[in-house]
């Protein structure tokens, strides 16, 4: 980065606009900033740093509000504009601060710009001029953070020697900001959280393992000789002992399953034999019941034999009528034919009468049309005359239409000219109104970018404060939950301790109950028992003691989980409180809540104002769009007005010409035929009348001929119908006679007797099926009775009640055996499941313990829990510091004449503080190392300068792509003797020969003489400052 021009307005001691044009150096890369104390030399460096990062160069001047000049007028805004070159490209940045003008309540005037200048054109470097976007883009361009910039480019007054003389903790903070290793500090905090989580998981896994063992004792009932219950009765046991005892239980219940299964199979076999016997007996009794039912059915059918005989006779008579039914159908067909022919004769008579009447009407119409022949000829003559006059009248009408069209077009052009003239005037007025509204809105929305930026900052701050309040509320609730869980756990622990003590006392009483005189005591061995312990009435059972222990373990787990959650929330809250403090807000819940409410209220007001201005901005854009449209419409209207005027003149001339030609043609045509419409109408009417008469004459001829033909056909149809009716009546009489003869021949006395004997086909078939069904049912039932009687001969009914009672007794015994087998199966399954779960729990506990130890060891390594007290982050910073020292010593050796050499100290800090970043200096004159704080002022300046240059070299190689073309140094040369000063100047000259621009603030007179380019800073009589370059 190489400065080109710096413009300060109302900044520090500079009242008005002060411009420093670095091109006036005329190629000098080393210049001195000289002036009296308080003149504003450091303010120049502050202005450059403020333009780049939005902050002054020194930590004691970090508040940008204090940068405003006290000499500035109220209507002048504090601003810094900085033009610089970076990697052969030119940029300009402007930062203008807001302030509260007299008579206003809110600060206004904040403005930012950041552009790249190419060939006189400027291109925005960010999407929107927002502070955050500008800061991020600027830092990405330069490649340095504010902290890095202050250590290697701009060395502020009072902070030049910090890196050299600070202790390990302060130096660590400086290097952390420069090399951005704070992420590794965060890693330590994350690992600590994981360590606590892993520890809780390990403890939980151990409690789960213990709980499984207790549950196993409750799941498997105690039996004599059980190895498992013997192990669990001991005070101390491990998972391997329990698993070995479980194997014994599994083997025992496996053998029990086999023996009980064999017993169940034997009893099942006997019960199946009894069931089969019961089924056979039930089948025999069912056969006797079936025989009784069949005999009853046979007797019922035999009583119906006479009725079925009568049905057989009725069927024979019905079958005798079948041949006669064919002849009966012939008679019915002949009768129907005679009725049809009679109807046809009646229709033929009516048709004949209708045809004769139609013939008379058509003849009259024919004669009437025949008499109109003379009229038809006259109409033909009139048509021929009118067709001769039609072309002449049509030409006259065409000219009249042309005159009318020319007149209309001339009038329309006049109206259009008048309309467009009015429209142009209206658009001119509309343009004037829109322009005034746009100017008014533009004046209102000028403050929108500044307010928008303020609103974004407020929203970010509100989110931080809101997260603080949310975490505080969660922490309060979690703290209450932790206290409740702790209280419940403490109560459960006390109750368990009480029950355990009572249970132990009860065990002494139980042992004493089995002691007799002369029997040695299993505890003390005495044969005399003068004061035997007694069993207390409230001695708890072992089951109750185990239940309370399980409850205590569960409550302990819940308490530890609540405690871990509370600690995690406390860590989060502390981080958020630090973030709120860095933003300048109060500490503590009440202060943050107060700030939050105030900020929300202010944000609402500001948001409403921004929304209003955005609405104004949108309205302004819409008005500008309307103004552009209006201007374009006005231009089009003016152009269209000129075109309409020319068209109106042209059409008026054409109308006058057409009018003269029409009047000339009109005088040559008789008045009675001048109207084309009237002539065409008369022609059409005459043509229509002629066509109508001709059509009527043709129709009358055709209809008369057709009526004559229909009359002849109707007479012939009537004669044929008379003949067909006589023939049909003859056929009917013959068919009737033949049918009567057939009835008598079949043996029927009369036709009535025949009709009574006749049945329909469906009735006859149904009667036949009834007779056949009865015969089949009777034969089948007689056969079934004979077969059942043969099967049951010499057999008797069985006693089913006795067999059923014996079967119930057998099933009850089977159920008892099944329950016994199921119990053995259940114990076997529980033992297998318990073994599997204990193996899994044991494996889980070992894995959790392994993971906890691994995370703990890693956490100890990262946080520096070792004999050197060096954390992982500091280990990385040590590497960076070693590289910086290596680069610094190359220059320090020259400046100090080979006397000094900087080295990292291996001293341990006092009071157990972290070590590893302290600095010593090796003095070749004494051959010993000593603390850098023992150096003189001038020696410290040289060492600090070399350290800063060395850091610049390391950062440039570390970051990559960074262009370090400028360095500013504020004070420090006054402590150097003449020889050291000359060597320091030589070093700086050597640096500027490599292409760097170096600016120095100093009061040292020798520097003014040694450096030809000087930027003089002077105070005016009013107390404000101004600058000028003096180049010799």
MOHU-V216977 format. One line per field, one symbol per residue. phi: phi as a letter, one per 40 degrees, with the letter a starting at -180 (. if undefined). Layout:
phi: ???
This chain:
phi: .bcbabbbbfbfcccbcbbbcccccfgccbbbbbiccgchcccccdccccccbgbcccccbccccccccccccccbccabbbbabafgbbbbbbbbccacccgbcbcbhcabaabbbbfgbbbccbcbcbdcccccccccccgbcdcccccbbbcccgbccdccbccccccccccccccfcccccccccccccccccccccccccccccccccccccccbccbcgccccccccccbabccccccccdccccccccccccccccccccccccccccccccccccccccccccccccccccccccccddcccccccccccccccccccccccccccccccccccccccccccccccccccccccccccccccccccccccccccccccccccdccccccccccccccccccccccccccccccccccccccccccccccccccdccccccdccccccccccccccccccdcccccccccccccccccccccccccccccccccccccccccccccccbdgcccccbgccbbcbccbcccccccccccccccccccccccccccccccccccccccccccccccccgccbgccccccccccccccccccccccccccccccccccccccccccccccccccccccccccccccccccccccccccccccccbdccbccccccccccccccccdcccccccccccccccccccccccccccccccccccccccccccccccccccccccchccaccccccccbcccccccccccccccdccccccccccccccccccgbbcccccccccccccccccccccccccccccccccccccccccccccccccccccccccccccccccccgcaccfbccccdcccccccccccccccccccccggcbacaccbccccfgccbhbcbbbcbccbgbcaccccccdccccccccccccccdcccccccggcbbbaabbbghcccccccccccccdcccccccchccbbbbaccccccccbcbbccbbbccchcbabacbbb
